[in-house]
């Protein structure tokens, strides 16, 4: 049972939380793009901004801005069960139209543009660093894979969210365009793609970066390893000790008595 269909307070609260959480993930990706740009810069002053402390403050600032920006949601949302529309934005005022325009701009224009800008700047910095400095090959490979992960997420976000943003603009903006059933159907289909953007990070990272697959494999091994102090459970012994037994058997002929005594 949906409480937002029967309680005005629940209607306003649920709508506020939903509309507050929807636009924040794209701006978290923007912060990630900005962090990649800073850490790949050749300027030591810019690289200082790539730190845990700065990231925490940046996330807190983004959340605070959206909390304040969407405080008007409970005002324009109301519950009217008698008209069959239920909990939704009411009125056809200029304020509601401006509110819809701001949503479209923040979600469909500003966030993707910032992602593209910082993504291109990161690629530029990576090329400059690769041409002008001599780093360890492992470090260069790691940075390259992190950039690929970021660009894959940015590209998937734009592809999955741009169609629903366009159809949403056609439905809510005062353009004089008369919406048809096909537009409403397209909006429903594109909304499913938009929801996929929230769960696309894992498969994209897993497929695009070897370093992510290695870290995931290492994490899974830790999860499967059950230990009780210095004592290992039989399942862990069977799973992890078997390769060691095979190695010992193949190298047993090479072991000398002096080596065993040293061990």
N, C-alpha and C positions, 0 to 999 in steps of 0.2 A: 504494500500500500504506500502510495506516494503522499507524504504529509503536505507537500506543497500544493496539492489539489484541494485541501480542506482547511488549511490554516494560512491566514494572511502573513503572519510572522515567519512561518516556514517558507512560504513563497518568496518573500523578500530576501531571507537569509540564504536560501539555496541558490537563488538567482545571482545574488551578490558574489557568493563563493565561486560559482561556476564561471561567471564572466570575469572574475578576478584572476582565476587560475589559467584561463584559456590563453591570454596573450603573453604570459610570463615566460614559458619555455623558449619561444623564439629569441627573446632578449637574453636568456641564459646562453644560447648558442652564440649570440653576438658577443657576449663577454668572453666566451671561449675563443672566438676568432680574434678578439682584441688581445687576449693573453698570448695566443700563438704569434701574433704580430710583434708584441713586445719582446718575447723571449728569442725571436729570430732576428731581432734588429742588431745592427753592428754598433749601435750607440749604447755605451754602458749606462747612460742616464735613462734611456728608454727601457732597457732590460731590468732595471730596478723595480719597475711597476709590475713585473711578473713575479708575484710572491703570494703566499697564502693569505697574508694579512690584507693585502690590497684586494684580492679576490673576495674575501669575506665581506669587506666593506662595500665593494661594488654590488654584490648580490643583495646585501641589506638595503642599499640605496634604491636598487631597481624594485624590490618588493615594496618599499615604503612609497615610492612614486605611484605605483599601481594601486596600492591600498587607498591613497588619497584621491587618485584620479577616478576611481570607480565608486566613491562614496555616494554618488548621485543615483546609483542603480536602485537602491531601495525606495527612492523617491518616485521614480518614473515607472516602477513595476507595481502592479496591483493584481489582486485575485478577484475575479468575477465569475463564479460558476454558472450564473444564469445565462450568459451569452454564449456558452459553449467553447470560449477561447481559453478559459482558465487563467493561469498565471503567465503574464506576459507584459511587455511594455505597452503602456496606454497612451492615448492621445495622438494627435497628428500635428503637434506644435513644431515651431521652428527649433526649439531646444532639442527635441527628439531627433530631428533631421541632422542637426549639428553633431549630436552624440553619435549617430550612425556613421557620419563622415569621419569623425575622429577615430572610431573603431577601425574602419577600413584603412585609414592612413597608417595608423600604428601597426596594424597586423599585416597588411598586404603590401605596403610600400616601404615604410621606414625600416622595418626589421630585415627584409631581404636585401635592400640596398646596402645597409651596414654590413651584412654578412658578405656580400660580394666585394665590397671595398676592402675590408680587412683580409678577406681571403686572397685577393689579388696582391695586396701589400705583403702578405706572408710569403707568397710565391716569389715575389721580387726579392725580399730579404734572403730567402733560402738560396736563390741563385747568386746573389751578391756575396753571401758568406761562402758558398761553395767555390766561387771563382777567386776570392781574395784571400782566403785563409786555408790553412791545412789543419783539418781536424782529424780525429780518429774516425776510421771508416764506420765503426759501429755506431758512434754518435750521429754521424750523418744519416745512416740508414734509419735510426730511430726517429730523428726529426722529420725525415722524408715520409715515413709511415704515419706519423702523427698529423702531418699536413694533409696526407691523402684521406685519413679518417675524417678530419675536419671538413674538407671540401666535399666528401661524399655525403656527410650529414647536411651541409648547407644546400647542396644540390637537391637532395631528396626532400628537404623541407620546402623548398621553393616549388618543386613539381607537385607535391601533395597538397599544398595549401593555396597555391595561386588560383586554381579553378574555382574552389569554393569562395574565395575572396571576390572573384569577378562576378559570380552569380549572386552572391550576397549583396554586392553593390547594385546590381540590376534590380534587386527586389526592394531594397530599402531607400535608395537614394531617389530624390525627386527629379528624375531625368525625363519624365513624360513617357517612358517606355511601359507598355502594358504587358505585365507578366502573364505568361501562358502556363498551361499544365506541364508542358515540356520543360520550362524553366524550373518549375518547382520540383519536377522529377530529377532534373540534372543537379539541382542543389542538394537533394537527398543523397544522390550517388556520390557527389563530390564531398559531402560531409563525411562519408565513410572513409574516403581517402585522407581527409583531414585528420580523422582520429587515428589513422595508421601512422601519422607522423610522430605520435607520442611513443610508439613501440618500434620504430624503425632503426633506432640507434644500435641495438645489439646485433641484428643480422648484418647491418652495414659495416660495423667495426670488425665483426668476425670474418667477413668476406674480403675486406679491403686491406687489412693490416696483419702481417705475420706476428708482429710484436703483441698484438691483442690476443691472438690465438694462443701464443705461448704463455701469456699471463693467465689466460682463462684455464689452460691446461694445468698450470702450476697451482692455481686456486682450487681446481677440482681435485687434484691429488691431495691437497691439504684437507679438503673436506672429507675425503674418503679415508684419511689416515686417523684411526682412533687410537689414542694413547692414554695410558693410565700411569703417569709418572714415567719411569724408565721401562715399564712393561708394555708390550705391544699386544694387541688382541690377535687371535688366530686369523681373522679375516685379513687384517693388515699384513700379517706375516705371509699368507698365501699369495697376496696380491703384489707386494713390493719386494719380498725376499726371494722369490723364485728366480728373477733375473740374476740376482747376486749369486745364488747357488750354481746356476749355469756358468757364470763367469768363473767362479772358483773351480768348477770341474774342468773347464777348458784350460785354465792356467795352473792347475795343480802340479803338472809335470815340471813347470818352470820354477816352482818354489824350492828353495834350498833350505837345509836344516838351520843354517845360520840366520836366514831371514825369519824363520819361524821363532827362533829363540829371541830375536830382537823384538818381534811383535809381542 
